[in-house]
């Protein structure tokens, strides 16, 4: 029996699927089996039309196509080409498809089309080292050519696909393409964008908040900005992604994979993702879920990028409390009856809130009309365990004449890249904000004077063990910004200044 290799996506990982076919005597029919979805069931009509349009005559036999193994649920229209080739070569017993994985949706005229799932499938198979050669259309090849270590071959219609396996000619593979962006070379290449669509130069004043944004970007530290409406909280949050550290190829491909899973156009720019869900969003849309298959949510889509919650206290209590796990563990497990999937959540959490329900408590212009009870109730929407997971707290004023100093995103980005280089050259696997307890002891070393200051701060601010680690990680990033090899007194004091009182 001839076997054609293909694959199916299970949540975010792909599984190898073998496309088999039998042709037996009986009433002529065409059946596809193997726990298939509606999109695969519909491929019967697409395959039939494509074959008949290209002059192929269906054999008067009972055709059964099986997608094995049967316990894996399959979905997607990319099986069309593999199914069509099985039927085309039904009478050629010696036909071998070697190590080719075949993907492509068929048009009614036999033209092969790209689908959103092909790129994430090939990337997942490549990571698992399950794929060597792939046969796809040109549009698919343009995307997957960024994945290293794969031989890519192109066919744009059914006739070319048939000739590919029947004609004894030399097969030219599609060349893998490199990313055309600025890069720095450390242990490997890291790419970055120097196109600042949103610039920090547009933000007037707010020097402390800008510095906090710089620290947040350089070390991937969680940030909470509190201030009156219109003081620049959202402006700063939206500009952080443009000054974040460079990305290695693996991160860029993973970002593109998440975009494809979100049914967006694949993007290979080294600009980290920015997700900003509204406070009316459901818990499932934030964390992922669904009644049958666990679908990807905002916390997974923002991996390696920024997750921004504007009007933080207006998010539901259940969402804010559930956010504690991905903020602490940098991963989240979504469990359903039929599916269990674990996502990485190494995002930088940025949030903004007003100081009171009316927003004018810190205003120098307007008068606050909230009672003490209303303000307390508003603040109590954020629990202590949740706030304990925030690294940087900044209170912003609305006095636009306070400071006219301007700093550009280009200047801030240069500082971030320097700090990034220091972190990589130290041998860190993660940015400062995501260091493990073991790594904190290794990289966040304090001298005796700093230890004394920290001990006093623990008593005065009643710092938890988690808060102490946050202080040390932020101090490490500030030390890197100040070009200090070890954390100094000034770095630690600035870090403590960013703790919530």
C-alpha positions in Angstrom: 0.0 0.0 0.0 1.3 3.5 -0.9 1.5 6.0 1.9 1.7 9.7 1.5 2.9 11.8 4.5 1.0 14.8 5.7 0.2 16.2 9.2 -2.5 17.7 11.3 -2.4 20.5 13.9 -3.5 19.5 17.5 -3.9 22.8 19.3 -0.4 24.3 18.8 1.6 21.1 18.0 1.4 19.0 14.8 1.2 15.2 14.5 2.3 13.1 11.5 -0.6 11.7 9.5 -0.4 9.0 6.9 -2.8 9.2 3.9 -3.6 5.7 2.8 -6.1 4.5 0.1 -7.7 1.2 -1.1 -9.5 0.6 -4.3 -11.8 -2.5 -4.1 -14.5 -4.0 -6.3 -18.0 -2.8 -5.5 -20.4 0.0 -6.2 -18.4 3.1 -7.2 -18.0 5.4 -4.2 -15.5 7.8 -2.6 -15.2 7.8 1.2 -12.7 9.5 3.6 -12.3 8.0 7.1 -10.1 8.6 10.2 -11.9 10.9 12.7 -12.1 13.8 10.2 -13.6 17.3 10.4 -16.1 18.9 8.0 -13.4 20.6 6.0 -11.8 17.2 5.2 -15.2 15.7 4.4 -15.8 18.6 1.9 -12.4 17.8 0.2 -14.1 14.9 -1.7 -15.9 17.4 -3.9 -12.8 19.6 -4.4 -10.6 16.6 -5.2 -13.2 15.1 -7.6 -13.6 18.4 -9.5 -9.9 19.0 -9.7 -9.2 15.6 -11.1 -12.0 15.6 -13.6 -11.0 19.1 -14.8 -7.5 17.8 -15.5 -8.7 14.9 -17.6 -8.5 12.1 -15.0 -11.2 9.5 -15.1 -12.3 8.0 -11.8 -11.9 4.2 -11.6 -15.2 2.3 -11.3 -14.2 1.1 -7.8 -15.0 1.6 -4.2 -12.4 4.2 -3.1 -11.6 4.4 0.7 -9.1 7.0 1.9 -7.9 6.7 5.5 -6.0 9.3 7.5 -4.1 7.4 10.1 -3.8 7.2 13.1 -7.5 7.3 13.6 -7.4 8.4 17.3 -6.2 11.9 16.3 -8.9 14.3 15.2 -7.9 15.9 11.9 -9.0 19.2 10.5 -8.0 21.5 7.6 -8.2 21.6 3.8 -4.4 21.0 3.3 -5.0 17.2 2.9 -6.6 17.8 -0.6 -3.4 17.4 -2.6 -2.2 14.2 -0.8 -5.7 12.6 -1.3 -5.8 13.6 -5.0 -2.3 12.0 -5.6 -3.4 8.8 -3.9 -6.3 8.5 -6.4 -4.2 9.6 -9.4 -1.6 6.8 -8.8 -4.1 4.1 -7.8 -2.8 1.7 -10.5 0.9 2.4 -10.0 2.0 0.0 -7.4 5.7 0.9 -7.6 5.1 4.6 -7.0 7.1 5.9 -4.0 6.7 9.2 -2.3 9.9 8.9 -0.3 10.2 11.4 2.6 8.0 14.1 1.2 5.3 15.7 3.4 2.6 17.0 1.0 0.3 20.0 1.8 -2.1 22.0 -0.2 -5.7 22.9 -0.7 -7.1 22.2 -4.2 -9.2 24.7 -6.2 -11.9 23.2 -8.4 -9.6 23.8 -11.5 -6.7 21.9 -9.8 -4.8 25.0 -8.7 -3.0 24.4 -5.4 -3.6 27.0 -2.6 -2.0 27.9 0.7 -3.8 27.6 4.0 -3.2 29.3 7.3 -2.3 26.0 9.0 0.5 24.9 6.7 3.2 27.2 8.2 2.5 26.3 11.9 2.3 22.6 11.0 5.7 22.6 9.2 7.3 24.6 12.0 6.0 22.2 14.6 7.2 19.2 12.6 10.6 20.8 12.1 11.0 21.4 15.9 10.2 17.7 16.5 12.7 16.7 13.7 9.9 14.8 11.8 10.2 16.5 8.4 13.0 16.5 5.8 11.3 17.4 2.5 8.0 19.2 1.8 5.9 19.7 -1.3 3.8 22.9 -1.3 2.6 25.7 -3.6 4.7 28.9 -4.1 2.8 31.0 -1.6 3.3 28.4 1.2 7.0 28.0 0.2 7.6 31.8 0.7 6.5 31.4 4.3 8.2 28.1 5.3 11.4 29.1 3.5 12.3 31.0 6.7 12.4 27.7 8.6 16.0 26.3 8.5 16.9 22.7 7.6 14.0 21.8 5.3 14.1 21.0 1.6 11.2 22.8 -0.1 9.8 21.8 -3.5 7.1 23.7 -5.4 4.1 22.6 -7.4 1.3 25.2 -8.3 -1.3 22.9 -9.8 -2.3 19.3 -9.9 -0.7 18.6 -13.3 2.7 19.8 -12.0 2.3 17.6 -8.9 1.6 14.5 -11.0 4.6 15.4 -13.3 6.8 15.9 -10.1 6.5 12.2 -9.2 6.3 10.7 -12.7 8.9 12.6 -14.8 12.5 11.5 -14.3 13.9 15.0 -14.1 16.2 16.7 -11.6 14.2 18.3 -8.9 15.3 21.8 -7.9 14.5 22.8 -4.3 13.3 26.2 -3.3 16.0 28.2 -1.6 15.7 29.0 2.1 15.5 32.8 2.6 17.2 34.8 5.3 15.7 37.7 7.3 16.6 41.1 5.9 16.8 43.0 9.1 19.5 44.6 11.2 21.0 42.2 13.6 23.6 41.7 16.3 25.7 38.5 16.6 26.2 37.0 20.1 25.8 33.3 20.8 23.6 33.5 17.6 22.0 36.1 15.5 19.4 38.5 17.0 17.3 40.7 14.8 15.7 44.0 15.5 13.6 46.8 13.8 14.7 50.4 13.9 11.5 51.7 12.4 9.6 53.5 15.3 6.0 53.9 14.2 5.1 55.2 17.7 7.8 57.3 19.3 8.5 58.2 22.9 9.3 61.7 21.6 5.5 62.2 21.4 5.2 61.8 25.2 5.5 65.1 27.1 7.3 65.0 30.4 6.7 61.9 32.6 10.4 61.2 33.0 9.9 58.7 35.8 7.3 56.7 33.8 9.6 56.7 30.7 12.4 55.4 32.8 10.1 52.7 34.2 9.1 51.8 30.6 12.8 51.5 29.7 13.5 49.2 32.7 10.4 47.2 31.8 11.5 46.7 28.2 15.1 46.0 28.9 14.4 43.3 31.5 10.8 42.2 30.7 9.5 43.5 34.0 5.8 43.8 34.7 4.7 47.4 34.9 1.6 49.2 36.4 1.1 52.9 35.7 -1.4 54.9 37.9 -2.5 58.4 36.9 -5.3 60.7 35.9 -7.0 60.3 32.5 -4.9 61.8 29.6 -1.6 61.9 31.4 0.0 59.5 28.9 -0.3 56.0 30.4 -1.7 54.3 27.2 0.8 56.3 25.0 3.7 54.9 26.9 2.3 51.4 27.0 1.8 51.3 23.2 5.4 52.5 22.6 7.1 49.8 24.7 7.0 47.1 22.0 9.2 49.3 19.7 12.1 49.4 22.2 12.1 45.8 23.4 15.1 43.5 23.0 16.1 41.9 19.7 14.6 38.5 18.7 16.3 35.4 17.6 15.0 33.4 14.6 13.3 30.9 16.8 11.2 33.6 18.5 10.3 35.3 15.2 9.1 32.0 13.8 7.1 31.3 17.0 5.5 34.7 16.8 4.6 34.0 13.1 3.1 30.6 14.2 0.9 32.3 16.8 -0.3 34.8 14.2 -1.2 31.9 11.9 -3.1 30.1 14.7 -5.0 33.4 15.3 -5.9 33.3 11.6 -3.9 36.5 10.9 -1.4 37.0 8.1 2.0 35.6 9.0 4.6 38.4 9.8 8.4 37.8 10.1 9.4 41.3 11.3 11.4 41.2 14.6 8.8 43.4 16.3 7.4 41.8 19.4 3.6 41.3 19.6 1.3 43.7 21.4 -2.0 42.4 22.7 -4.5 44.8 24.3 -7.8 43.0 25.1 -10.8 45.1 26.3 -11.9 44.9 29.9 -15.1 43.3 28.8 -13.3 40.3 27.3 -14.3 36.8 28.5 -12.0 34.6 30.5 -11.8 32.1 27.7 -10.7 34.8 25.2 -7.9 35.9 27.6 -6.6 32.4 28.7 -7.8 30.2 25.9 -10.4 27.5 25.9 -13.5 26.2 24.3 -16.0 23.4 24.8 -14.4 20.9 22.4 -10.8 22.0 21.5 -8.8 24.3 23.7 -8.2 27.3 21.5 -5.3 29.8 22.0 -6.0 33.0 24.1 -4.4 36.4 24.6 -1.9 35.4 27.2 -0.4 32.8 24.7 -0.6 35.1 21.7 1.4 37.8 23.6 4.2 35.3 24.4 7.6 37.1 24.1 5.7 40.4 23.6 3.5 42.8 25.6 0.1 42.1 27.2 -1.5 45.4 28.0 -4.5 45.8 30.3 -5.9 49.3 30.2 -8.4 50.3 33.0 -7.0 47.4 35.0 -9.5 47.4 37.9 -12.4 47.1 35.4 -11.3 43.6 34.4 -13.3 40.9 36.2 -11.9 39.6 39.5 -11.8 36.0 38.1 -9.5 37.2 35.1 -7.2 39.1 37.4 -6.8 36.3 39.9 -6.4 33.7 37.1 -3.6 35.9 35.7 -1.5 35.2 38.7 -0.3 31.7 37.5 0.9 32.8 34.0 2.6 35.8 35.5 4.5 33.7 38.1 5.2 30.4 36.2 5.4 31.8 32.6 3.2 29.1 31.3 -0.5 28.0 31.5 -2.2 24.7 31.2 -5.7 24.7 29.6 -7.6 21.5 30.4 -10.8 20.3 28.6 -12.4 16.9 28.4 -11.0 16.3 24.9 -7.9 18.4 25.0 -5.1 19.4 27.3 -2.6 22.0 26.1 0.2 24.0 27.8 1.2 27.4 26.5 4.3 29.5 27.2 3.4 32.9 28.6 6.7 34.8 28.8 5.1 38.1 28.1 5.8 41.5 29.6 2.6 42.6 31.5 1.9 46.3 31.2 -1.2 47.8 32.8 -2.8 51.2 33.5 -5.3 52.4 36.0 -6.9 55.6 37.3 -6.3 56.5 41.0 -10.1 56.5 41.7 -13.4 55.8 40.0 -13.7 59.4 38.6 -10.0 59.5 37.8 -9.3 62.9 39.3 -7.7 62.0 42.7 -4.2 62.9 41.5 -5.3 65.7 39.1 -3.9 69.2 39.6 -6.8 70.7 37.5 -10.0 68.8 38.4 -11.5 68.0 41.7 -12.1 64.4 42.8 -15.8 63.7 43.5 -15.3 60.2 45.0 -15.8 59.3 48.6 -13.2 57.4 50.7 -15.4 54.3 50.6 -15.7 54.4 46.8 -11.9 54.9 46.4 -11.2 52.0 48.8 -13.7 49.7 47.0 -12.1 50.6 43.6 -8.5 49.8 45.0 -9.7 46.5 46.5 -10.5 45.1 43.1 -6.8 44.4 42.9 -5.7 41.8 45.4 -2.4 41.8 47.2 -1.2 38.4 45.7 -1.9 39.9 42.2 -0.1 43.2 43.0 2.8 41.2 44.4 3.5 40.0 40.9 4.0 43.5 39.5 7.7 44.6 39.3 7.3 48.3 38.7 4.7 50.7 40.1 4.6 54.3 38.8 2.4 57.2 39.8 2.0 59.8 37.1 1.0 63.4 37.3 -1.0 65.5 34.8 1.2 68.6 35.0 2.4 69.0 31.3 4.7 71.8 32.3 6.5 69.6 34.8 9.3 68.6 32.4 9.8 69.3 28.8 12.7 66.8 28.4 12.2 64.6 25.4 13.8 61.3 24.7 13.3 59.3 21.4 12.5 55.6 21.0 15.7 55.3 19.1 17.8 56.4 22.1 15.9 54.1 24.5 16.2 51.2 22.1 20.0 51.6 22.0 20.1 51.4 25.8 17.9 48.3 25.7 20.1 46.5 23.1 23.2 47.3 25.3 21.5 45.8 28.3 20.4 42.8 26.3 23.9 42.1 25.1 25.1 42.2 28.8 22.5 39.6 29.8 23.3 37.2 27.0 27.1 37.6 27.5 26.6 36.8 31.2 25.2 33.4 30.1 21.5 34.1 31.0 18.9 32.0 29.2 16.2 34.5 30.1 15.9 38.3 30.5 16.3 39.7 34.0 12.6 39.9 34.8 12.1 36.1 34.0 15.1 34.8 36.1 14.5 31.7 38.2 15.3 31.6 41.9 18.6 29.8 41.2 19.6 32.4 38.6 18.8 35.3 41.0 21.4 34.0 43.4 23.9 33.7 40.6 23.4 37.1 38.9 21.8 39.4 41.5 24.6 39.6 44.0 24.6 42.3 46.7 27.5 43.7 48.8 27.2 44.1 52.6 25.9 47.7 52.4 23.2 46.7 49.9 22.2 43.7 52.0 21.7 46.1 55.0 19.5 48.4 52.9 17.4 45.5 51.7 16.9 44.1 55.2 15.6 47.5 56.4 13.3 47.7 53.4 11.9 44.2 54.1 10.9 45.4 57.6 9.6 48.8 56.5 7.7 47.8 53.4 6.8 44.3 54.7 8.2 42.6 51.5 7.3 39.0 50.8 9.9 36.6 49.4 8.4 37.1 45.9 8.7 40.9 46.3 12.3 40.6 47.4 13.1 38.7 44.2 11.3 41.3 42.2 13.4 44.1 43.8 16.6 42.2 43.0 15.6 41.5 39.4 14.7 45.2 38.8 17.9 46.3 40.5 19.9 44.0 38.2 18.3 45.7 35.1 19.0 49.2 36.5 22.6 48.2 37.2 22.9 47.0 33.6 21.5 50.4 32.4 24.0 52.2 34.5 26.8 49.9 33.2 27.5 48.5 36.7 29.0 45.0 36.8 27.4 44.4 40.3 24.3 45.9 41.8 25.2 49.1 43.6 23.5 51.1 46.3 22.0 53.6 43.9 20.6 50.7 41.7 18.9 49.0 44.7 17.4 52.3 46.0 15.9 53.1 42.6 14.5 49.5 42.5 12.9 49.9 45.9 11.5 53.3 44.8 9.4 51.3 42.2 7.8 49.1 44.8 4.2 49.7 45.8 4.0 51.4 49.2 
